[in-house]
Amino acid sequence: MMAPVSRGVLVIVSSPSGAGKTTLTRRLLAEFPNQLEFSVSYTTRPMRPGEVDGRDYWFVTPDVFEGMVERHEFAEYAWVHQNRYGTARAPIDTALGAGRDVIFDVDWQGGKALSAQWPRDSLKIFILPPDVDALERRLRQRATDAPDVIERRVRKAKEELEHYPEYEHLIVNDDLERAYALIRATYLTRRYGGVDRPDVPYPLADLAQLVASNAAAADHAKKLVDR
C-alpha cells in the first residue's frame, strides 16, 4: 500500500502545436488513472470531429467565457489562435488539497500563469520536436483546419519554441516510446522523490537516472531556436 501524499503535484506539459504533448499526457493519464487527473480547459473554439464536451474541453460561447472571466473563476486564460482558452481555479485547489495530482496540456502562457499561482506544486515539462521540418509536417498532416489557420499555427509553433528555458524539464519527442519513458520517469520521480521506498512499486533511483540523462535536450532546443 502506498503512503499518502499530503499535497498533489501540478504537472504542466507544454509544447509547440504538433510536438506531441497531448498524446503523451493522455498516455500518462491512462497508466495512472487513480493518482492523476486531467484538467479540462474551457474554450470558445468550435468542437472538432471526434471531440467530446467535458472530456477534451468544455466548449462554451464567448459570452459564457467572458462571464467566467468577470467572476474571476479562471486560474489562467488567454487568446490562442483567435480563440479563448481558460483553466478553472476551483477544481485545481480541491484536487491539490486532497493530495491528487493534476495534469495540464497547455501552451507556455498557460504554463507560466499556473506555475506563478502554484509555484511549489508545479512540475513543468516542455516537449520538443525532433526538428522544425517535422513539426511543420505534423501540423499540415492534421488537416483539421483551414489552410490559413494551419499557416498561423506553423508560425506560432516556431515562436513557442523560444519559451523552452522557462521549463525545468525538456523532452525531445523523436521517438514516442522514449519520450513517454522520460515523461513517466519525470512525473514519478517528482511524485515520490528520488529514493527507493518499500511502499512504492517503482525503481525510483533508476527513474531519476533516466531523467538526468535527458540534459542534452537543452542543446537540442537551442539549435531549434537558433535555426
C-alpha positions as CSV (number, residue, x, y, z in Angstrom):
1,M,0.0,0.0,0.0
2,M,1.3,3.4,-1.0
3,A,2.0,6.1,1.6
4,P,-0.4,9.0,1.5
5,V,0.7,12.1,-0.3
6,S,0.0,15.3,1.7
7,R,-0.4,17.5,-1.4
8,G,-0.8,16.9,-5.1
9,V,1.5,17.7,-7.9
10,L,0.6,20.2,-10.7
11,V,2.0,18.6,-13.8
12,I,2.3,21.2,-16.6
13,V,3.1,19.9,-20.0
14,S,3.6,22.4,-22.9
15,S,4.9,22.2,-26.4
16,P,4.5,23.9,-29.8
17,S,1.4,22.7,-31.6
18,G,2.2,19.4,-33.2
19,A,5.0,18.3,-30.9
20,G,3.0,15.6,-29.2
21,K,2.1,16.9,-25.8
22,T,-1.5,15.7,-26.0
23,T,-0.5,12.1,-27.0
24,L,2.0,11.9,-24.1
25,T,-0.3,13.4,-21.4
26,R,-3.2,11.1,-22.4
27,R,-0.9,8.1,-22.2
28,L,0.3,9.1,-18.7
29,L,-3.3,9.5,-17.6
30,A,-4.2,6.1,-18.9
31,E,-1.4,4.4,-17.0
32,F,-2.1,6.2,-13.7
33,P,-5.8,6.9,-13.6
34,N,-6.0,6.5,-9.8
35,Q,-3.5,9.2,-8.9
36,L,-3.6,11.6,-11.9
37,E,-6.4,13.5,-13.3
38,F,-6.7,15.8,-16.4
39,S,-7.6,19.4,-16.1
40,V,-10.3,20.1,-18.7
41,S,-9.9,23.6,-20.1
42,Y,-12.7,25.9,-21.3
43,T,-12.6,27.1,-24.9
44,T,-14.6,29.2,-27.3
45,R,-13.3,27.4,-30.4
46,P,-15.6,25.1,-32.3
47,M,-15.6,21.4,-31.5
48,R,-13.6,19.2,-33.9
49,P,-14.7,15.8,-35.2
50,G,-14.3,13.2,-32.5
51,E,-14.0,15.6,-29.6
52,V,-16.4,15.3,-26.6
53,D,-17.6,18.2,-24.5
54,G,-16.2,17.8,-20.9
55,R,-13.6,15.3,-22.0
56,D,-11.4,17.2,-24.4
57,Y,-12.6,20.7,-23.5
58,W,-15.6,22.5,-22.1
59,F,-16.9,24.2,-25.2
60,V,-18.6,27.4,-24.3
61,T,-19.8,30.6,-26.1
62,P,-17.8,33.8,-25.9
63,D,-20.4,35.3,-23.6
64,V,-20.2,32.4,-21.1
65,F,-16.4,32.6,-21.2
66,E,-16.4,36.3,-20.5
67,G,-18.8,35.8,-17.6
68,M,-16.4,33.4,-16.0
69,V,-13.6,36.0,-16.5
70,E,-15.6,38.7,-14.8
71,R,-16.3,36.4,-11.9
72,H,-12.6,35.6,-11.5
73,E,-13.2,31.9,-12.0
74,F,-10.1,31.2,-14.1
75,A,-6.6,30.4,-12.9
76,E,-5.4,31.4,-16.3
77,Y,-6.9,32.3,-19.6
78,A,-5.6,33.6,-22.9
79,W,-6.2,34.1,-26.6
80,V,-4.7,31.3,-28.7
81,H,-5.1,31.2,-32.5
82,Q,-8.1,33.6,-32.3
83,N,-10.0,31.6,-29.7
84,R,-10.1,31.9,-25.9
85,Y,-8.9,29.2,-23.6
86,G,-9.0,29.1,-19.8
87,T,-8.5,26.8,-16.8
88,A,-11.0,27.0,-13.9
89,R,-9.3,27.6,-10.5
90,A,-11.6,25.8,-8.0
91,P,-11.1,22.2,-9.2
92,I,-7.3,22.7,-9.0
93,D,-7.4,23.8,-5.4
94,T,-9.7,21.0,-4.5
95,A,-7.5,18.3,-6.1
96,L,-4.2,19.5,-4.8
97,G,-5.5,19.9,-1.3
98,A,-6.8,16.3,-1.4
99,G,-3.4,15.0,-2.5
100,R,-4.4,14.3,-6.1
101,D,-2.2,15.1,-9.0
102,V,-3.5,17.2,-11.9
103,I,-2.0,17.3,-15.4
104,F,-2.3,20.2,-17.8
105,D,-1.9,20.2,-21.5
106,V,-1.4,24.0,-22.1
107,D,0.7,26.4,-24.0
108,W,3.6,28.4,-22.5
109,Q,1.3,31.3,-21.5
110,G,-1.0,28.9,-19.5
111,G,2.1,27.2,-18.0
112,K,3.5,30.5,-16.9
113,A,0.3,31.6,-15.2
114,L,-0.3,28.3,-13.5
115,S,3.2,27.9,-12.1
116,A,3.1,31.5,-10.8
117,Q,0.0,30.7,-8.8
118,W,1.1,27.3,-7.5
119,P,4.9,27.6,-7.6
120,R,5.7,24.9,-5.0
121,D,3.2,22.4,-6.6
122,S,4.3,22.8,-10.2
123,L,6.3,20.3,-12.3
124,K,6.9,22.0,-15.7
125,I,7.7,19.8,-18.7
126,F,8.3,21.1,-22.3
127,I,8.0,18.7,-25.3
128,L,10.4,19.4,-28.2
129,P,10.0,18.2,-31.8
130,P,12.9,16.4,-33.4
131,D,13.3,19.3,-35.8
132,V,11.3,22.2,-37.2
133,D,10.5,20.4,-40.5
134,A,8.9,17.5,-38.7
135,L,6.9,19.9,-36.6
136,E,5.6,21.6,-39.7
137,R,4.7,18.3,-41.4
138,R,2.7,17.2,-38.3
139,L,0.7,20.4,-38.4
140,R,0.0,20.1,-42.1
141,Q,-0.9,16.4,-41.9
142,R,-3.6,17.0,-39.3
143,A,-5.8,18.6,-42.0
144,T,-8.4,19.6,-39.4
145,D,-8.1,23.3,-40.0
146,A,-8.3,25.7,-43.0
147,P,-5.0,26.4,-44.8
148,D,-4.7,29.9,-43.4
149,V,-5.2,28.6,-39.8
150,I,-2.5,26.0,-40.4
151,E,-0.1,28.6,-41.6
152,R,-0.7,30.7,-38.5
153,R,-0.2,27.6,-36.3
154,V,3.2,26.9,-38.1
155,R,4.4,30.4,-37.4
156,K,3.1,30.3,-33.9
157,A,4.7,26.9,-33.2
158,K,8.1,28.3,-34.2
159,E,7.7,31.2,-31.8
160,E,6.6,29.0,-29.0
161,L,9.9,27.1,-29.1
162,E,11.6,30.2,-27.8
163,H,10.0,29.6,-24.4
164,Y,11.7,26.3,-23.6
165,P,14.1,28.0,-21.0
166,E,11.0,28.6,-18.8
167,Y,10.7,24.8,-18.2
168,E,12.7,22.7,-15.8
169,H,12.4,19.5,-17.8
170,L,12.8,19.2,-21.6
171,I,11.9,16.1,-23.6
172,V,12.7,15.5,-27.3
173,N,9.8,13.7,-28.9
174,D,11.9,12.0,-31.6
175,D,10.7,8.5,-30.6
176,L,7.3,8.2,-28.9
177,E,8.3,5.3,-26.6
178,R,11.5,7.0,-25.4
179,A,9.6,10.3,-24.9
180,Y,7.0,8.5,-22.9
181,A,9.5,6.8,-20.7
182,L,11.0,10.2,-19.9
183,I,7.8,12.0,-19.1
184,R,6.7,9.0,-17.0
185,A,10.1,8.9,-15.1
186,T,10.0,12.7,-14.6
187,Y,6.5,12.5,-13.1
188,L,7.1,9.5,-10.8
189,T,10.4,10.9,-9.6
190,R,8.7,14.2,-8.6
191,R,5.7,12.4,-7.0
192,Y,7.7,10.0,-4.9
193,G,11.1,11.6,-4.6
194,G,14.3,10.1,-5.9
195,V,14.8,7.5,-3.2
196,D,13.5,3.9,-3.3
197,R,10.9,3.1,-0.7
198,P,9.3,-0.3,0.1
199,D,5.8,1.2,-0.3
200,V,6.4,2.5,-3.9
201,P,6.4,-0.2,-6.7
202,Y,8.8,1.7,-8.9
203,P,12.6,1.7,-9.1
204,L,13.0,5.4,-8.3
205,A,16.8,5.5,-8.4
206,D,16.6,4.2,-12.0
207,L,13.9,6.7,-12.9
208,A,16.0,9.6,-11.5
209,Q,18.9,8.5,-13.6
210,L,16.8,8.4,-16.7
211,V,15.6,12.0,-16.0
212,A,19.1,13.2,-15.6
213,S,20.2,11.6,-18.9
214,N,17.9,14.0,-20.7
215,A,20.0,17.0,-20.0
216,A,21.2,17.1,-23.7
217,A,17.7,18.2,-24.6
218,A,18.6,21.8,-23.8
219,D,21.3,21.8,-26.5
220,H,18.7,20.4,-28.9
221,A,16.3,23.1,-28.0
222,K,18.8,25.9,-28.6
223,K,19.6,24.5,-32.1
224,L,16.0,24.5,-33.0
225,V,15.5,28.1,-31.9
226,D,18.8,29.4,-33.5
227,R,18.0,27.7,-36.8
